[in-house]
């Protein structure tokens, strides 16, 4: 007999999203977090990509929008030292919200615990063992060491994941020597800001907005909000930095002096943080009853991607774990978590490693590469394709049973009309249940799904197919206008028909 169904190690965005998704599926998760309170060191400062659509499908997007403290126009995004302009698109292929990670974690914690998930802070997992029936975590808490047993354990405990090490899972890749220091500071009296974003300093004179490259590093300058400067330095440092040690204004100033050769006056800090990039991926996301998600499974050497990929891991994993625990999973269902998300993680690594190649060069050849790349991104098709790659919206999973172009893609939020009134795909997925959506009145295609998934009949102005079989993570498991056998195959593969 187990104490809980799933032990989740780590209460970051990935772990908390997983806990909430498991509760929606009727599973009992326990979240163990070694820190006694939520982290105060600034880390990620925004959400972007497909996770925003997933949050909309769970009814959370408006609550996330309410957390935005520094509205930033999401019409340009950086890519390895160049920028992708999205102003030409009526519907941008990459969406973003400026949300501080601490606020996001607070919302997700409230969401997960409100659904009944248990969270224990100040409880560190120091040992893990498993057999054919269960997995046991040895936990060091405020009152001493104890054990807790579950059917599965998921390591969402970051890039230095103890769970990954305890499970014996390799984590090959590269840690880059560059250290990035970020500051958002007010504008002091001794600094002049020009209309084009350039600044004038007493010691160094005029410094242009954007990137300034020197022999010792890169200085980046911009403005995210009125009256606030965004400053970033990048320097090579062969050692590893500790992200949990707070950065000071003095440290940022010293770094600016090393890169530019002089001082830049800094006002009061709004945000200070530092980070170091790694490109790593776990050899496998599952070892028996132990699984990995988020940074424990992959580290990406670029900004704006990690939370999107990590939380998407959680949404993919939760419904499969629940089906396994509740005894209704078809053979091999849980193994599709590694198959699908390892491939998605590898694709995210591809574009983020490309960013490393673009940004790390400092010679004339590297400058030429960035200039040519920027010209290419002036083409709308190239910009759209790259934005979709960064967003993760071009991810397509292999699915049995249907050759339809929509199969394996993320379902669009169709506006729907039913006998009960107007609704949408997002509304149908609020409870994280699989849905067979009949858009053409096809009872012969609804019949095989009865009792396995939620069966809904509706009309859509632009009907992409007669019937869509939608998984809880929002991916289309089958789409078509006929072929009952193909639908039955898809139902059997994903829902155990």
Secondary structure, DSSP 8 states (H G I E B T S, - for coil): --SEEEEEE--SHHHHHHHHHHHHTT--EEEEESSSS---S-----EESTHHHHHHHTT-HHHHHTT-SS---TTEEEETTEEEE-TT-SS-SS-EE---HHHHHHHHHHHHHHTT-EEEET-EEEEEEE-SS-EEEEEEETTEEEEEEEEEEEE---TT-HHHHHTT----EEEEEEEEEEEEEE--TT-EE-TTS-EEETTTEEE-SEEEEETTEEEEEEEEETTEEEEEEEEE-SS---TTS---HHHHHHHHHHHHSS------EEEEEEEEEEEEE-S-SEETTEEE-GGGTEE-SSSS-HHHHHHHHHHHHHHHHHHHHTT---TTTTHHHHHHHHHHHHHHHHHHHHHHHHHH--SHHHHHHHHHHHHHTTSHHHHHHHHHHHHTTT-----SS---TTTTSB----EEEETTEEEEHHHHTTT---EEEESS--HHHHGGGTTTSEEEE-B-SS-S-SEEEE-TTSBEEEEESS-HHHHHHHHHHHH--
